[in-house]
Amino acid sequence: MKDIATPSRTKDILFRHGFSFKKSLGQNFLIDPNILHRITETAGLTKETGVIEIGPGIGALTEHLARTAGKVVAFEIDQRLLPILNETLEPYENVKVINEDVLKADVKTVVEQEFAGFEQLMVVANLPYYVTTPIIMKLLEDKIPVNGIVVMLQKEVGDRISAKPSTKEYGSLSIAVQYYTEAELAFVVPKTVFMPPPNVDSAIIKLIVRDEPAVSVKNEEFFFTVTRTSFAQRRKTILNNLVNGLPGGKEKKENIYAALQKAGIEPARRGETLSLSEFAALSDALLNEGVH
Ligand SMILES: C[S@@+](CC[C@H](N)C(=O)[O-])C[C@H]1O[C@@H](n2cnc3c(N)ncnc32)[C@H](O)[C@@H]1O
């Protein structure tokens, strides 16, 4: 079967439907079957896998997903793409398109209704870059029961998500995502595989969702408050960031100092040097010292 994702076929489809790209919706469509093949391979799909796609566009990735997975449910915000998707995905009976903003959609209920009985559930997508982080955090924080997430995103965001401590990319996003998943930057993608080409470099990231979070903490919300606060000013010490950033921090400077000591963390260190387990020990120690 002829692929949608060739430059000439994509141009023809867009021209026939009088479609013009909306930059504000992050519309950069894939026009290289080779990359699509590598994405589905990275996701390790089988006919027992259910797939949630976010932003099918004209269906370039969707058809590769439909060929390799058991069922695909795709959320597309742009109503103008529906007649195109009707045409391009016509040969595939295992695809359902939902015309909704994925950030507003009740994804959990959709999963319950559409994927009962599937052994594995994956999110696979070429994400709209203006909402990359909110989409990934919604999937993780809402605890959508997926086994993994394989998505195209800005390389710079992929580097931050997969960063290790003591690197300039490591920050609260690395911690938030690595708390829930094992993150790996799978491969970098050239701008030439998109129509139109995006302004930034792209990459595919693979997130394997953990059965249990990477570390156990007494209070998840406070753990994330502590990590965000610790990176508020990267040049400052962890002690200064916590004193200036935590609610009531200035009055509780001594308790913060004691918590750092109890967690075995030198107060003069910078947030970017702390591992996930050190942040977990620190947030629990702060709670024990009455800082929260
Ligand atoms: C980067 S394009 C990917 C298109 C297609 N999957 C491909 O690879 O060629 C992103 C797609 O996400 C859609 N989109 C943008 N914001 C969205 C949102 N909040 N919810 C669902 N879809 C969205 C856009 O309309 C566009 O079709």
PDBQT file of the ligand as one rigid body, heavy atoms in Angstrom, charges set to zero:
ROOT
HETATM    1  C1  LIG A 301       3.477  17.834  14.710  1.00  0.00    +0.000 C 
HETATM    2  S1  LIG A 301       1.871  17.603  14.024  1.00  0.00    +0.000 S 
HETATM    3  C2  LIG A 301       1.906  15.862  13.755  1.00  0.00    +0.000 C 
HETATM    4  C3  LIG A 301       1.000  15.390  12.632  1.00  0.00    +0.000 C 
HETATM    5  C4  LIG A 301       1.149  13.927  12.214  1.00  0.00    +0.000 C 
HETATM    6  N1  LIG A 301       1.041  13.018  13.336  1.00  0.00    +0.000 N 
HETATM    7  C5  LIG A 301       2.455  13.700  11.506  1.00  0.00    +0.000 C 
HETATM    8  O1  LIG A 301       3.366  13.163  12.158  1.00  0.00    +0.000 OA
HETATM    9  O2  LIG A 301       2.575  14.075  10.354  1.00  0.00    +0.000 OA
HETATM   10  C6  LIG A 301       0.881  17.829  15.481  1.00  0.00    +0.000 C 
HETATM   11  C7  LIG A 301      -0.621  17.572  15.325  1.00  0.00    +0.000 C 
HETATM   12  O3  LIG A 301      -1.244  17.781  16.600  1.00  0.00    +0.000 OA
HETATM   13  C8  LIG A 301      -2.478  18.499  16.431  1.00  0.00    +0.000 C 
HETATM   14  N2  LIG A 301      -2.735  19.181  17.717  1.00  0.00    +0.000 N 
HETATM   15  C9  LIG A 301      -2.250  20.373  18.122  1.00  0.00    +0.000 A 
HETATM   16  N3  LIG A 301      -2.648  20.637  19.376  1.00  0.00    +0.000 NA
HETATM   17  C10 LIG A 301      -3.404  19.599  19.785  1.00  0.00    +0.000 A 
HETATM   18  C11 LIG A 301      -4.127  19.289  20.974  1.00  0.00    +0.000 A 
HETATM   19  N4  LIG A 301      -4.102  20.137  22.032  1.00  0.00    +0.000 N 
HETATM   20  N5  LIG A 301      -4.831  18.136  21.055  1.00  0.00    +0.000 NA
HETATM   21  C12 LIG A 301      -4.856  17.274  19.986  1.00  0.00    +0.000 A 
HETATM   22  N6  LIG A 301      -4.190  17.517  18.837  1.00  0.00    +0.000 NA
HETATM   23  C13 LIG A 301      -3.476  18.650  18.724  1.00  0.00    +0.000 A 
HETATM   24  C14 LIG A 301      -2.209  19.399  15.243  1.00  0.00    +0.000 C 
HETATM   25  O4  LIG A 301      -3.396  19.841  14.628  1.00  0.00    +0.000 OA
HETATM   26  C15 LIG A 301      -1.358  18.466  14.339  1.00  0.00    +0.000 C 
HETATM   27  O5  LIG A 301      -2.191  17.685  13.549  1.00  0.00    +0.000 OA
ENDROOT
TORSDOF 0
